[in-house]
Amino acid sequence: MTVDLGALGWMDGEIPKFLIADRASRAKSPVTPRRALPFRLRLRGHWVALAALCVPLSFVLVHFGQAPNADMLAANTDGAKLRTAKSKASGDRTSIDTFEDRFPTLQFADRFPAAHESLPQVQRQVALAPQPPRTVRTEPVRLASLTPTLTLPRTEREELTTLVSMKSSAFPYFGTNPRSDEPFLNISKGDRKGHRSYGGRVYWQDEAYNDNRVLVHVPETFDVRKPGVIVVFFHGNGATLERDVRDRQLVPQQISDSGVNAVLLAPQLAVNAADSSAGKFWQPGGFKRFIDESASHLARLYGDPKSAQAFANLPIVIVGYSGGFLPTAWSLEVGGIPDRVRGVFLLDAVYGELDKFASWIEKNRAGFFVSSYTRYTKRRDQELMQTLRDRGITVTESMDGALRPGSVVFVQTPDGVTHRDYVTQAWTRHPIKDVLVRMAATPALTRVASAPAASR
């Protein structure tokens, strides 16, 4: 390596001072003088020492600038370590943890058609740009207790969708199964307890029956001072609140888009399991306790603790999808507040409990009942229709027109409509929204809820 001394500020032929001092120190030393190294070798030694100091430091800086490897983090779990150790000991590399081990595919092919059969899901876009300041605007509002349309000021509020833990939610449940009068948790393995489902599969309490959270949704247009309604949604099998009820089935969005003065309560049932167990909703008064507890949570989330009494008196519409038929039926039969339930809407959900549905319809002629179905539940729906007709109750098989007090409607959808996507596509797109709009648009049912006129 050649160094241009002129570039370092030295004159050609000039001896650097540090070299002069070095020679002087060696002259005074009593030690036997050593043979001096050539100048170029000594200068190269300085550069080598400097490099030896900087290179390790550069590795440290590069390490702190890198993101951790995702594969290493995923594999660094107790289960992965154990399986890796076993596979190394046995020499079998095929047993090492794989992506499929950590993320197994759901197996509900008999009830949920394959992906190529489902309808496209609706993507919601979230605005990232700064939002303009909130203002008070004036628009026509249809009041639930009045016939004419008035112009009233309305202040927009932030829409709220969140998960709330509630003691009176379906699970955990340590009571009996009313079908057999035996303990619901009827399987034990060491310290673990579980339930053998109707289909024979065992689900463990700490995995499937230990979530007491409720999905709560309060639209920004909701006004507790006006007549309103609580929508209780019972989801189907193999579901979670966030992945399915909120994001895939768009239940909160459908309620907001309906424009009805309504809030949502959706309790978590069996977590991601092929089981329709009702849990605490099997118990006499269980549904009433759930609704009573929700009043304080709704008031707090609404931002006015004093509104708890208003929430405690709101009428209720129950929506049951698929396996949600069981908590729906038992809430109507033993829930303790059948008169507050002003409407029942079943989405491909009449799998049983026909006597409970027929009894509620017969005793509550001021409310409405709607059942939309596919070929999976056609036989049971037709059986329920015949039972009601035998009791002198008028049954309609079309959703044309508005819902009225005492309306009993059954709607069959074509084979092209899949069970899996039924909450977002039945006889129409977003059927929950459609039923709520028809309910609020009917003069006699506007005592139940109010909806902005612009939404229809």
JOHU-V389028 format. One record per helix or strand of 3 or more residues. SS is the DSSP state (a for helix, b for strand). FROM is the first residue (numbers start at 0). TO is the last residue. Records with the same first field share a line. If there is no record, write none. Layout:
SS = FROM-TO, FROM-TO
//
This chain:
a = 16-27, 38-64, 69-74, 77-89, 92-94, 98-101, 114-116, 204-207, 240-247, 250-257, 278-281, 285-301, 304-311, 321-333, 337-339, 353-362, 377-389, 430-440, 442-444, 452-454
b = 135-141, 148-154, 159-164, 186-188, 191-195, 201-203, 212-217, 228-233, 261-266, 314-320, 340-346, 367-372, 407-411
//
